[in-house]
Amino acid sequence: MSEPLLKVRGLKIGATVYPPGEKPHDIEIVHGVDFELAKGKVLGLIGESGAGKSTIGLASMAYGRGGVKITGGEVWVNGREILSAGVGDIRKLRGAEVTYVSQSAAASFNPAKKIMDQVVEAAVEQKKFSRKDAEERARVLFAKLGLPDPDNIGDRFPHQVSGGQLQRCMTALALCPEPDLVVFDEPTTALDVTTQIDVLMAIKEAIRDTGVAALYITHDLAVVAQVSDDIMVLKMGNTVEYGSVDQIINAPQEEYTKALVSVRSIEHEEKAPTAEPVLSVRNITARYQGTKFDVLHGVNVDLYPGQTLAVVGESGSGKSTLARVITGLLPPREGEIEFAGRTLSNDLAGRSREDLRELQMIYQMADVAMNPRQTVGTIIGRPLEFYFGMRGAEKKKRIIELLDEIELGEKFIDRYPAELSGGQKQRVCIARSLAAKPKMIICDEVTSALDPLVADGILKLLLDLQKIEDVAYLFITHDLATVRAISDNIAVMYQGKVQRYGGKSKVLSPPFDDYTDLLLSSVPEMRLGWLEEVIANRKMESAGN
């Protein structure tokens, strides 16, 4: 047996925390992790937020971010222990032998420099290639990764390509120096399913063709099963289970792994309308101020009391723009919106307090939707004061009732957002919306930033609250598993138009239009060989055309 490319032994990682009102103290966040990775193989690291996935991946480059410190263990790359290496040796390692692909390409590229300049920088700086040879290799990688106009796309700036294209450019950046190991840190999590499948296919083929080894970090087991040879399941800095993809997917041993495999087990039965719509969107056409092109084209949808309408589509399809029109943030050029039996003003400033109260919104990023200086009680209590004039004991009683409804309880009333997990923050945002006693809530990608198990809990909570409060949800998402789990009706949007619309069973049953077929076929399935099947089918379809 040859020496593994990457060998990690007893890895321990710590950090200093600064709790409010307490003295700073050190904690351990990774507790003696061991694994190996051979040349040309892919190891998937999976687990919820805080499991230590990214921290371990970056430790493979002898790097600790945000005050994190590697406190124990060994990391061997190509037979050399790198944690004890000098600064100069580590600089030679990064960008040459080991490279990194982050979750957000948009945040990682310099907006002021052309893509090609950034893709070849490490290869040239590390003296792996001359500038001319590096550019030629980059163009070959652009073509291999399925980027349009591979000979010239490097001349564009980052903002001149789509998110999926930029993510593939970042993969080209990581592969350009011909590294031995690439750390992929959630490279497709922020992408729509149609874009994700293209990037996954490109990554898998690039790994196969270049023979590079990879760590693939994600919280999506269905995704990691398509690109990995082995999987290590992590929780709170500990290894829960470590085995082949086949064993982890088809015969998991630990309860936590079994829960990950069976996530999205919600069975929501589609309901038929029992009343007049609470919301009717009629022939809405809209464009953004200062632009010449419409982004919504004659949109018509209805939402009924106590039901959920899922609005699904890729980035740029018009989902969030539709939400902006409904909330009055973007007045439409044509059409009108009827809500609770009345026609809403197109402009937010023209809406009554009752309009505002009855139409609430829950945002994707709970982190930025709450004031970090306010307690949970203050955050939830604000709508009670604003809409109902509640004060003192009456307000506190209602806050506690809402905390009980979201399954947190009174003990959270004096906590600050920084003291909550991602799922707990989203629950507080749900309680704040419910405090207004709305008829309808717009849920804008409310689970897309959450781990599958946490997201599953939020979806179950929303369904339970819907039964109690009889509230209607307009649920904006690009996650088809979420759509199946929570919706009664579905509107599929593409290029600002409603492509397909109706009850869940109807929309998700064939025959499909081309776009809906592409959307549904792009949702990763929890089985071996699924990605290869998709690649083969698309190549056959392409050859047939």
C-alpha positions in Angstrom: 0.0 0.0 0.0 1.3 3.4 -1.0 1.5 6.3 1.5 -1.9 8.2 1.6 -1.8 11.7 0.0 -3.5 13.2 3.1 -3.2 11.7 6.6 -4.9 13.3 9.6 -4.2 11.9 13.1 -5.7 13.0 16.4 -6.6 16.5 15.0 -7.8 18.8 17.8 -8.9 22.4 17.2 -9.9 25.0 19.7 -11.1 28.6 19.9 -11.6 31.4 22.4 -15.2 32.4 23.1 -16.4 35.6 24.6 -19.8 35.0 26.3 -21.9 38.1 27.3 -21.2 39.0 30.9 -18.5 36.3 31.3 -14.7 36.1 31.0 -13.3 34.8 27.7 -12.4 31.1 27.8 -11.0 28.5 25.5 -13.1 25.6 24.1 -12.4 22.6 22.0 -14.4 22.4 18.8 -12.8 19.4 17.1 -12.0 16.4 19.3 -9.3 14.1 17.9 -10.4 13.4 14.4 -8.6 10.8 12.2 -8.9 10.0 8.5 -6.9 9.3 5.3 -7.2 10.2 1.7 -5.5 8.5 -1.2 -4.5 10.0 -4.5 -7.4 10.4 -6.9 -10.0 9.7 -4.3 -12.8 12.0 -2.8 -13.7 12.0 0.9 -17.0 13.7 1.8 -17.2 15.5 5.1 -20.9 15.9 6.1 -22.7 17.2 9.2 -24.7 20.1 10.5 -23.5 23.6 11.1 -20.9 23.6 13.8 -19.9 20.0 13.2 -16.4 21.1 12.3 -16.5 20.3 8.5 -15.0 23.5 7.2 -12.6 23.8 10.2 -11.2 20.3 9.5 -11.0 21.1 5.7 -9.0 24.2 6.3 -6.8 22.4 8.8 -5.7 20.2 5.9 -4.0 23.4 4.6 -2.6 24.2 8.1 -5.0 27.1 8.4 -7.3 28.2 11.2 -9.7 31.0 10.5 -11.5 33.5 12.7 -9.3 32.9 15.8 -9.5 29.1 15.5 -6.3 27.4 16.6 -5.1 23.9 15.8 -4.2 22.6 19.3 -3.2 19.0 18.7 -2.7 16.2 16.3 -0.8 15.8 13.0 -1.7 16.6 9.3 0.5 14.8 6.7 0.5 15.9 3.1 2.6 14.0 0.6 4.5 12.4 3.4 5.3 15.7 5.2 3.8 16.8 8.6 2.6 20.4 7.8 1.4 21.6 11.2 5.0 21.9 12.4 6.3 23.4 9.1 7.6 26.9 8.9 5.7 29.8 7.4 7.6 29.6 4.2 6.9 25.9 3.6 3.2 26.4 4.3 3.1 29.3 1.7 4.7 26.9 -0.8 2.0 24.3 0.0 -1.0 26.5 -0.4 -1.9 27.3 -3.9 0.5 24.6 -5.2 -0.1 21.2 -3.6 -3.4 22.1 -1.8 -6.0 24.5 -3.1 -9.5 25.6 -1.9 -12.9 26.2 -3.4 -15.2 28.3 -1.1 -19.0 28.3 -0.9 -19.4 31.8 -2.3 -17.4 32.5 -5.4 -19.0 35.9 -5.7 -17.5 36.9 -2.3 -14.1 35.3 -3.1 -13.3 36.9 -6.4 -11.9 40.4 -6.6 -14.5 42.4 -8.5 -11.9 44.8 -9.8 -9.8 42.2 -11.6 -10.6 40.1 -14.6 -11.3 36.4 -14.1 -8.3 35.1 -16.0 -5.9 37.3 -13.9 -7.3 35.6 -10.7 -7.5 32.1 -12.1 -3.8 31.9 -13.1 -2.4 33.9 -10.2 -1.5 31.0 -7.8 -0.1 28.9 -10.7 2.2 31.7 -11.7 3.1 32.9 -8.2 4.0 29.4 -7.2 6.1 29.0 -10.4 4.1 26.0 -11.5 3.6 27.5 -15.0 4.6 30.5 -17.0 1.8 33.1 -17.5 1.3 32.0 -21.1 1.1 28.3 -20.1 -1.1 29.0 -17.1 -3.6 30.9 -19.4 -3.6 28.0 -21.9 -4.3 25.6 -19.0 -7.1 27.8 -17.7 -8.8 27.9 -21.1 -8.6 24.1 -21.3 -10.2 23.9 -17.8 -12.9 26.4 -18.8 -13.8 24.1 -21.6 -13.7 21.0 -19.5 -15.9 22.7 -16.9 -18.5 23.5 -19.5 -18.1 27.3 -19.4 -19.4 29.3 -22.5 -16.8 30.8 -24.8 -13.8 29.3 -22.9 -11.3 31.2 -25.0 -12.6 34.6 -23.9 -14.6 34.2 -20.7 -11.4 35.0 -18.7 -11.5 38.5 -20.1 -14.7 39.2 -18.2 -15.0 40.6 -14.7 -16.7 38.5 -12.0 -20.0 40.5 -12.2 -20.3 39.7 -15.9 -20.9 36.0 -15.4 -23.7 34.0 -13.6 -23.3 32.5 -10.1 -23.0 29.0 -11.5 -20.4 30.1 -14.1 -18.4 31.9 -11.4 -18.4 28.8 -9.2 -16.9 26.9 -12.1 -14.3 29.6 -12.6 -13.3 29.1 -9.0 -13.0 25.4 -9.6 -10.7 26.2 -12.6 -8.7 28.5 -10.3 -8.2 25.6 -7.8 -7.2 23.1 -10.5 -5.0 25.4 -12.6 -1.8 24.9 -10.5 -2.2 21.1 -10.8 -2.6 20.5 -7.1 -2.6 17.1 -5.4 -5.5 18.0 -3.1 -8.5 20.3 -3.5 -10.8 21.3 -0.6 -14.3 21.9 -1.9 -16.2 23.8 0.9 -20.0 23.7 0.1 -19.3 24.6 -3.6 -22.9 24.1 -4.7 -25.0 24.9 -1.6 -26.0 28.4 -2.7 -26.9 27.3 -6.3 -30.2 26.4 -7.8 -30.7 22.7 -8.6 -30.4 23.3 -12.4 -27.1 25.2 -11.9 -26.0 22.8 -9.1 -26.3 19.7 -11.4 -24.1 21.4 -14.0 -21.4 22.4 -11.4 -21.5 18.9 -9.8 -21.1 17.2 -13.2 -18.2 19.6 -14.0 -16.5 19.0 -10.7 -16.8 15.2 -10.9 -15.5 15.0 -14.4 -12.6 17.4 -13.6 -11.6 15.3 -10.6 -11.7 12.1 -12.7 -9.8 13.7 -15.6 -7.1 15.4 -13.5 -6.6 12.6 -10.9 -6.7 15.1 -8.1 -7.8 14.1 -4.6 -10.5 16.1 -2.9 -12.2 16.8 0.4 -15.9 17.6 -0.4 -17.6 19.5 2.4 -21.4 19.7 2.5 -24.5 19.2 4.6 -26.3 17.6 1.7 -25.9 13.8 1.8 -27.5 13.3 -1.6 -25.0 15.7 -3.2 -21.9 14.2 -1.5 -23.0 10.7 -2.4 -22.6 11.6 -6.1 -19.0 12.7 -6.0 -17.4 10.9 -3.0 -15.7 7.5 -2.6 -16.0 7.6 1.2 -18.0 9.7 3.7 -17.1 10.9 7.2 -20.2 12.0 9.2 -19.4 14.6 11.8 -21.3 16.1 14.7 -20.0 18.7 17.2 -16.4 18.1 16.3 -16.6 14.3 16.6 -16.6 11.5 14.0 -20.0 9.8 14.2 -19.5 7.4 11.3 -16.8 6.8 8.6 -17.2 4.4 5.7 -17.8 3.9 2.0 -20.6 5.8 0.2 -22.5 2.6 -0.3 -22.3 1.7 3.4 -23.3 5.2 4.7 -26.2 5.5 2.2 -27.6 2.0 2.3 -26.5 0.6 5.7 -25.9 3.4 8.2 -25.0 2.2 11.6 -25.5 5.3 13.9 -28.8 7.0 14.7 -27.6 10.4 13.6 -26.5 9.1 10.2 -29.9 7.3 9.8 -31.6 10.6 10.5 -29.5 12.3 7.8 -30.4 9.6 5.3 -34.1 9.8 6.1 -34.4 13.6 6.2 -37.3 15.2 4.4 -39.7 12.4 5.4 -42.6 15.0 5.7 -45.7 13.8 4.0 -48.0 16.8 3.5 -51.3 16.0 1.9 -52.5 18.4 -0.7 -55.6 20.3 0.4 -58.4 21.6 -1.9 -59.5 25.2 -1.6 -62.4 25.7 0.9 -62.9 29.5 0.5 -62.1 32.5 -1.7 -58.4 33.3 -2.2 -56.8 35.4 0.4 -54.4 36.6 -2.3 -55.0 37.1 -6.0 -52.2 38.3 -8.3 -53.7 39.5 -11.5 -51.6 40.1 -14.7 -48.6 41.5 -12.9 -45.9 43.0 -15.1 -43.0 44.7 -13.5 -39.5 46.1 -14.1 -36.9 47.6 -11.8 -36.5 51.4 -11.8 -34.0 52.7 -14.4 -34.1 49.5 -16.5 -35.8 49.0 -19.9 -36.8 45.3 -19.6 -39.6 43.7 -17.7 -38.6 41.0 -15.1 -42.2 39.8 -14.6 -44.6 39.2 -17.5 -48.3 38.9 -16.9 -48.1 36.8 -13.7 -51.4 35.3 -12.3 -51.5 33.2 -9.1 -54.0 32.6 -6.2 -53.3 31.7 -2.6 -56.1 30.3 -0.4 -56.6 30.5 3.4 -54.7 27.8 5.4 -52.8 26.7 2.3 -49.3 26.9 0.9 -48.4 28.1 -2.6 -44.8 27.2 -3.5 -43.2 29.5 -6.0 -40.2 27.6 -7.5 -37.6 28.4 -10.1 -33.9 29.1 -10.7 -32.2 32.4 -9.8 -33.5 35.2 -12.0 -36.8 33.5 -12.6 -38.7 36.2 -10.8 -39.6 34.5 -7.5 -38.3 37.2 -5.2 -39.3 40.0 -7.5 -42.9 38.7 -7.3 -42.6 38.9 -3.5 -41.4 42.5 -3.7 -44.4 43.4 -5.8 -46.8 41.7 -3.4 -45.3 43.5 -0.4 -45.4 46.9 -2.2 -41.6 47.3 -2.4 -41.8 47.3 -6.2 -44.8 48.9 -7.8 -45.9 46.9 -10.9 -46.2 48.5 -14.4 -49.4 46.6 -15.0 -51.9 44.5 -13.0 -53.2 44.5 -9.5 -53.1 42.6 -6.3 -56.2 41.6 -4.3 -55.7 40.7 -0.6 -58.3 39.7 1.9 -61.1 41.0 -0.3 -59.6 44.4 -1.1 -57.3 45.8 -3.7 -53.9 46.7 -2.3 -52.1 49.9 -3.1 -49.2 49.2 -5.5 -46.9 51.2 -3.3 -46.0 50.3 0.3 -46.5 53.9 1.4 -50.2 53.8 0.4 -51.0 50.7 2.4 -52.9 50.8 5.7 -51.6 49.4 9.0 -54.1 46.6 8.7 -52.6 45.7 5.3 -49.1 45.6 6.9 -50.3 43.5 9.8 -52.1 40.9 7.8 -49.3 40.4 5.3 -46.0 39.4 7.0 -42.7 38.1 5.7 -40.0 35.7 7.0 -36.6 36.2 5.4 -33.9 33.8 4.2 -31.1 35.1 6.5 -32.3 35.2 10.1 -28.9 36.5 11.1 -29.5 39.9 9.4 -33.3 40.0 10.0 -33.0 40.6 13.7 -31.4 43.5 15.7 -28.4 41.9 17.5 -28.7 44.3 20.4 -32.3 43.3 21.2 -33.4 40.3 23.2 -35.7 37.6 21.8 -38.5 39.1 24.0 -38.0 42.5 22.5 -37.9 41.2 19.0 -41.2 39.2 19.3 -42.8 41.9 21.4 -42.4 44.7 18.9 -45.3 43.7 16.6 -47.5 43.2 19.8 -46.9 46.8 20.7 -47.1 48.2 17.2 -50.3 46.5 16.1 -52.2 45.8 19.3 -50.8 48.3 21.8 -49.8 45.5 24.3 -47.7 46.4 27.3 -46.4 44.9 30.5 -47.8 41.6 31.7 -50.2 41.2 28.8 -47.4 41.5 26.3 -45.0 39.1 28.2 -47.8 36.5 28.5 -48.3 36.6 24.7 -44.5 36.5 24.0 -44.3 33.3 26.2 -47.3 31.8 24.3 -45.5 32.4 21.0 -42.2 31.0 22.3 -44.1 27.9 23.3 -45.7 27.7 19.9 -42.3 27.7 18.2 -41.1 25.1 20.7 -38.4 27.2 22.4 -40.1 28.2 25.7 -39.8 31.0 28.2 -36.1 30.4 28.9 -35.2 32.1 25.6 -37.0 35.4 26.3 -33.9 37.2 27.5 -31.4 35.7 25.1 -29.8 37.7 22.3 -29.6 36.5 18.6 -25.8 35.7 19.0 -26.8 33.1 21.7 -29.1 31.2 19.3 -28.4 28.5 16.7 -29.4 29.1 13.0 -32.6 27.1 13.5 -33.5 28.9 16.7 -33.1 32.3 15.0 -35.4 31.3 12.3 -38.0 30.1 14.8 -37.8 33.6 16.5 -38.4 35.2 13.1 -41.5 32.9 12.6 -42.8 33.9 16.1 -42.3 37.6 15.2 -44.4 37.2 12.1 -47.1 35.2 13.9 -47.3 37.9 16.6 -49.0 40.2 14.1 -51.8 37.6 13.6 -51.4 37.7 9.8 -53.6 36.1 7.2 -50.6 35.4 5.0 -46.8 35.0 5.4 -44.3 35.2 2.6 -41.5 32.7 3.4 -38.5 33.7 1.2 -36.1 30.8 1.1 -36.5 30.4 4.9 -34.8 26.9 5.0 -32.1 27.2 2.3 -29.4 28.4 4.7 -30.2 25.7 7.2 -28.9 22.1 7.6 -31.3 19.4 6.4 -32.3 18.2 9.9 -32.8 21.8 11.2 -34.7 22.7 8.0 -36.9 19.6 8.4 -37.8 20.8 11.9 -38.7 24.3 10.6 -40.9 22.9 7.9 -42.7 20.7 10.4 -43.2 23.7 12.7 -44.6 25.8 9.8 -47.1 23.1 8.9 -48.2 22.7 12.6 -48.6 26.4 13.0 -50.6 26.6 9.8 -53.1 24.2 11.2 -53.3 26.2 14.5 -53.4 29.7 13.0 -55.0 29.0 9.6 -52.4 31.2 8.0 -51.5 31.0 4.3 -47.9 30.7 3.1 -46.4 32.0 -0.1 -43.3 29.8 0.0 -40.4 30.9 -2.3 -37.8 28.3 -2.8 -35.5 26.5 -5.3 -35.6 23.3 -3.3 -37.9 20.7 -4.9 -37.8 18.5 -1.7 -39.2 21.4 0.3 -41.9 22.0 -2.4 -43.0 18.3 -2.1 -42.9 18.5 1.7 -45.0 21.6 2.3 -47.0 22.8 -0.7 -50.7 22.5 -1.7 -50.2 24.4 -5.0 -47.1 25.1 -7.1 -46.2 27.9 -9.5 -43.1 27.1 -11.6 -41.4 30.4 -12.8 -39.0 30.8 -15.6 -37.7 34.1 -17.0 -40.4 36.1 -15.3 -43.3 34.0 -16.4 -45.4 31.3 -14.7 -44.4 28.2 -16.7 -46.6 25.7 -14.9 -49.3 26.2 -12.2 -51.8 24.1 -10.2 -52.2 21.6 -7.4 -49.0 19.8 -6.3 -50.1 16.4 -7.7 -50.8 17.9 -11.0 -47.7 20.0 -11.4 -45.4 17.2 -10.3 -47.0 14.6 -12.6 -46.1 14.2 -16.3 -46.4 15.2 -19.0 -43.9 18.0 -18.2 -42.9 21.1 -20.2 -39.1 21.2 -20.9 -38.2 23.5 -18.1 -40.2 21.7 -15.4 -38.7 18.4 -16.6 -35.2 19.9 -16.3 -36.0 21.2 -12.8 -37.3 17.9 -11.5 -34.6 15.8 -13.0 -31.9 18.0 -11.4 -32.9 17.3 -7.8 -30.1 15.0 -6.4 -31.4 11.6 -5.3 -30.0 9.6 -2.4 -28.7 6.7 -4.4 -25.4 5.6 -6.0 -24.9 6.3 -9.7 -27.7 8.9 -10.0 -25.3 11.6 -11.3 -23.8 9.3 -13.9 -27.4 8.5 -15.1 -28.2 12.1 -15.4 -25.0 12.8 -17.3 -25.6 9.9 -19.7 -29.2 10.8 -20.3 -28.4 14.4 -21.1 -25.6 13.4 -23.5 -28.1 11.1 -25.3 -30.6 13.9 -25.5 -28.0 16.3 -26.7 -26.9 13.8 -29.4 -30.5 13.2 -30.4 -31.0 16.9 -31.0 
